[in-house]
Amino acid sequence: MLSSTLIDEIGYTPIEKREANLFFSMISEMYEKKSIVVTSNKSFDAWAEMMGDSVMTTALLDRLLHHARVFNLDGDSYRIKNQKKEV
């Protein structure tokens, strides 16, 4: 049975080169072995700058996007929307 991994809000905080390399290694290890769900507030175009290495980022996205379904969400924050209702 395949297990799943959820990586929430990648890019929300700055990513150092070492962390980006570890992230790439983790994705490479899980590639085609596990389901991976990733959320990010960054577009794919911004990932190379975020990761600090365009070649590694291309390889990372190649693995993540192969077999992927990409959902782009736009609109008000769910948390803020609910907070406005309470006020």
N, C-alpha and C positions, 0 to 999 in steps of 0.2 A: 504494500500500500504506500502510495506517495504521501509524504507529509507536506505541510504548507508553511511558508515563512512570510510574515508581514513586516515590512520595513516602512515605518511611518515617518513622513515629513523629511525625507532626505534633502539636504540643502537648506533646511530651516536655520541651522547654525553653520558657521564656517567649517570647512573640512580641510584638514591639513593633509599634506602629500602622503604621509605615512598612513593616515586613515583611509584615504582614497585607494591606496594600494591594497590595504587589507579588505576594503569593500569589494574591489575587483576580484581578489582571491576568493572571497566568500561566494560571490556570484558565480565565478568560474567553477567552483567546487559543487555548487547546487545545480548548475546548468543541466537541464534535461533529467534531473533526478528528483527535483522537488518543485512544487508550485510556489511561485514567488509573487507577492503583491507588494508593489512599491507605491507610496504616495509622495508627491513633491509639489512644492509651489513654484518650481522652476521648469521652464520649457526645456525640451531636449537640446535646443540650441545653446542654452546657458550651462549645460552640464560640463562641457570641456573647461570653461573658466572655473566653475565650481570645484572640479576635480584637479585642476592644475596640470593636466596632461591630455592633449587632444587625441593622441594615438591610443592611450590606455582607455580613454572615455569612449572612443569609437568601438573598441573591442568589447567593452562593458555593455554598451547599448546594443551591440550586435547580439550578444547573448540574452540580454533582457527582452529584446523586442522579437526575437525569433519565437514563433508560436504565440505571441502576445495578443491580447486584446487591450487597446488603449482607450481610456475614457477621459475626456477633458471636461471638467466641471467648471461652470462659470456661474456667478451669481453671489448673492449675499451669504455670508458665513452662517451656518446652521446655529452656532452658539449665539451670535449676535442677534439673529432673527428671533430666537426664542427669548432672549433677554429683553428685546423691545416689547414683546407681548406681555411680559410680566410687569413692565413699568407703567 
